[in-house]
Amino acid sequence: MDKNLNNEPVVKFFRGKHFAFIGTINKDGSPQVTPTWIDLGQDGKVLINTAEGRVKQKNVSRDPRVSISIINEDNPYSMVTIKGRVVGQTTNGADEHIDNLAKRYLNAEKYPSHSSTVKRIILEIQPEKVFYLPPRYSEYLEDKEVKR
């Protein structure tokens, strides 16, 4: 493991519609995990857009340690895991940022859940450890329908 997010296979996880799961620490010490959209800043920080006052935002304001798992939308057996710390929180550009994420994840021009009562905030995460697992088990995933 290292903290390099510049590895091309890792960067691809930040370009597609891959969902991430961010783990934070609740006040009582128990884990809290949230599925989320994810982005990579030009400075190499991981960016998570959320709303002020949400559980994850409260948790990282108290304890900045996070763990992130990103799964490949085409092969869920390929993943990136990141351990890091929230080193910044900003509302500057947060509405525009969520609109950009909505374009990527929803093919929508604007984030459909904008609200005048919700203030968006970007969590800036400095990676400390990064692990990449390349695609595997592809032969089991090709053109297979899920049996119910």
Buried (B, 14 or more C-beta within 10 A) or exposed (E): EEEEBEEEEBEEBBEEEBBBBBBBBBEEEEEBEBEBBBBBBEEEBBBBBBBBEEEBBBBBBEBBBBBBBBBBEEBEBBBBBBBBBBEEBEEEEBBEBBBBBBEBBEEEEBBEEEEEEBEBBBBBBBBBEBEBBEBEEEEEEEEEEEEE
